[in-house]
Amino acid sequence: MSSQPHPSQLTGRGPLESIVVLSLAEQLPGPYATLILADLGAEVLQIERPGSGDPARAFPDYYAAIARNKKSICLDLKTEADRQSFYQLVERADVVMEGFSPGTTARLGVDYKRLQAINSRLIYVSISGFGQTGPHRARPAHDLSFQAIAGALASMAPGEEAPDLPLGDMTAATFAALAVTTALAARASSGHGSFVDVAMADCLTSWMTPLMVPRLNGGRPIDVTASPGYGVFACQDGLRIALSIAHEDHFWSRLCRLLNLPYMDQYSHAQRLQHRAEFRQTIARALQQQPRAHWTTQLDQAGVPWSPVYTLEEVPLDAQLDSRGLFETVASGDGSTQVHIRQPLKFSGYGQAPLSPAPALGEHQALLDGLAVAKFAAPPQ
């Protein structure tokens, strides 16, 4: 084995250091996918609308969270000159990611067929709500719609507040990043790129596998959340903890011993489900006898699965998460600082890309300087 350090150990940019990504995607799924890729070392160029840019810029704090580590170039793809400049970038790119409704990129002249004729090694990822095919491909929708069609809202009561986390967006973003890395691996052996159709509804439906597949085949999924030891409970000081005892008898026994409830230890998981409401109330009363600091020590010593329920501001203060290096303070050009969350994967032999703040609109327009505008033949029909 060579004793020479890997180049990425010298640059600290990560395993995707040599990859160039052009992003036409806006709002959340595409930008979060490219955020992951940028954190892994890829050079991500956001192609934004002149004058306004990504609509997410209307929410500066939100935009700052999803646009860091990227560069911004303004191009009006409805004009021939800017389209030609984009084609020149495509020649040098590895990946194009877009999030328009199906058919839009063809009208703009930046669809896969057109760009693949320019760069046969190009990986082209399209993210849309329902995919490029099917009867709902043109239906407008937001995250809650994808959760609904995937069955994730089956237990939600009418009028109940929608979940905070945009599961459809984040699921599609993660699959899109996986699509890029998979296509890059395939290209290494085949020599050519590929088109990837990422549908948010498909991605979230895939996440429903452990719940849906048993039901579709006449069985029953594991009912983890119905366990009386699985839920959020208040402590004496009003702070909350989450117990996550599912079907495991040994974890249930440990909790019963800790709370001095030996009679409840005699019940099997099936029996515990039958007495769920009663046992949950008993656990709740016991936990309300002491503050969270007390249970922090006791639950850890007893080996019971649990965690404190944090506010968003408290999360970075947790010793475990802090030790993993997830949070980093990033300096902005105006001297201010922001806290960001790194992508979570850790690769041996590779450093991590340094974090930079979200770019100003068109901040990296100079990257277009020197690009010779050339005409490209139309793709074969």
Residue, then its C-alpha position, 0 to 999 in steps of 0.5 A: m500500500s502506498s504511503q502517499p496521502h490521498p489527494s483529498q486528504l490534502t485538499g479536504r474536499g471529500p470523495l466527490e472532489s472532481i465532480v461538477v454539478l449544474s443545478l437547475a432545481e429550486q425550492l427544496p428537494g434538488p437544493y438539499a440533494t446538491l447540498i449533500l453532494a457539495d458537502l461531499g466535495a462536489e462543485v455545485l453551480q446553481i443556475e438561477r433566474p436573472g433578477s430574482g434567482d431561486p424563489a427560496r431566496a424570498f426566505p433568507d434564513y431558509y435559503a442560507a440553510i440549503a444553499r451553502n457550499k454552492k456557487s451562483i450563476c444567472l442565466d436566462l434559459k429562454t434566450e439563445a445566448d444564455r442557453q449557449s453559455f449553459y451548453q458550454l457548462v454542460e460540456r464540462a459538467d458531470v451532473v445536471m439536476e433539475g426540478f421543473s414540472p415534466g416537459t419544461t426542460a424540453r421547451l427550454g432546450v435543456d432536456y436530457k436528449r439535448l444535453q446528452a448530445i453535447n456530453s454523452r457522459l452526462i448524468y441527468v437527474s429529474i426530480s418531480g412530484f409524480g415522475q415523468t410518466g403516468p396520469h398524475r405527472a402534471r398534477p401540482a402538489h406540495d409535500l403533504s400531497f405526497q405523504a397522502i398518496a403514499g399512505a403516510l397520513a393514513s392515521m392522521a385525523p381530519g383537521e389535525e396539524a400536518p407534520d413539520l418535517p417535509l418527508g416527501d421533499m427530504t426523501a426525494a432529495t436523499f434518493a436523488a443524491l443516491a441516484v447521482t452516486t450510483a450513476l457515477a459508479a455505473r459510468a466508471s465502467s460503462g463510459h456513458g451517462s444516464f437519465v434518472d427519473v426521481a418522483m417524490a411520490d415514488c420515493l416516499t412510497s418506497w419508505m413505506t415498505p415496512l408498513m405497507v408490504p406486510r399489509l399488502n400480503g395479508g399480514r400485519p406490520i410490527d405495531v411499534t408505536a402502539s407499545p405503552g413504552y413508546g412515546v413522549f412523557a413529561c417529567q416533574d420539571g415540565l421537560r420531556i423525554a421520549l421512551s422507545i421501548a418497542h416489542e422487546d421484553h428485556f427493555w420493558s423489564r428494565l423500565c419496570r424495575l427502574l420505576n418499581l412497577p414489578y406487576m407490569d413486568q409479567y405482561s407479554h408484548a401482546q398483552r401490553l398492547q391490550h393494556r396500552a392506555e392504562f400502562r402509559q398512564t402509569i408510566a407517565r405518573a412515575l416519570q412525573q415524580q422526578p425532573r429530567a436530570h434525574w431520569t437522564t442518569q437513571l435511564d442510562q444506567a438501567g439501559v433503557p432506550w430513551s432520549p430527551v425531547y429537545t427544542l431545535e435550539e437545544v439540539p446542537l448542545d447535545a454532547q453526542l451530536d456535538s462530538r460527531g462534528l455535525f455542527e459548524t460555524v460558518a463565517s459570512g462575507d459581512g463578518s457575521t456567522q451562521v451555524h450549519i449542519r454537515q452531511p452525516l456520512k464519514f469516509s475513511g481516507y477523506g477529509q471534509a469539504p470546508l463550508s462556505p455561506a450561501p452565495a449572493l445571486g450571480e456571485h460567480q458569474a465570472l466563471l462564464d468569462g472565457l467560455a467560447v459560445a459555440k453552436f451545437a448540432a441538434p440531437p438526433q430525432 
